[in-house]
Amino acid sequence: MLQREFVKPHNGVLVKSGHVYVFNYSAWQNDKRPTVLMMYAVSGIHPKTKHEHRYFQGINFTYIPRSQRVAFAKLWVDYYNRKITDPNNVSPSILKDFFTWEKVKRFYPMLEPGIRRYFYKPAYYITNMVEVQPKDMKKAIESTWAKDFSTKVRNVFARRLKKIFG
């Protein structure tokens, strides 16, 4: 059975939904050191396909147009500061309200192209993971400006639409 985990330990780091992390990713396609807003971990065996799932799902900022990155960072830091009174004691029930696939599609559609999966098993895929503190999030997102894969995502999407509609 598949399950979402909103708090999951990985290589000595407690990975929490709604928090931003920077890490090295050895199975990278475009971004070997992503800056990611974590949504949750997915684990378990799919009941129909019997495929094993073992990944973090998160929003990689480098796949979002630069103009939308900083705007979202400000919104998110304001929301985070209103909802979390003690960052050292965040309950999983609060975290479930932050970011799920469904909520991103509904409330933050501009972030959807940035949703990526990062395998946490084998453990060496994700290394040197560091949590970005809320006070440093805007700066961390601005540091991603040198990388922008949003055009690549739009081009792939346009090719798919062209195949569908001719």
Buried (B, 14 or more C-beta within 10 A) or exposed (E): EEEBBBBBEBEEBEBBBBBBBBBBBEEEEEBEEBBBBBBBBBBBEEEEEEEEBBBBBBBBBBBBBBEBBBBBBEEBBEEBEEEBEEEEEBEEEBBBEBBBBEBBEEEBEBBBBBBBBBBBEEEEBBEEBEBBEBEEBBEBBEBBEEBBBBEBBEEEEEEEEEEEEE
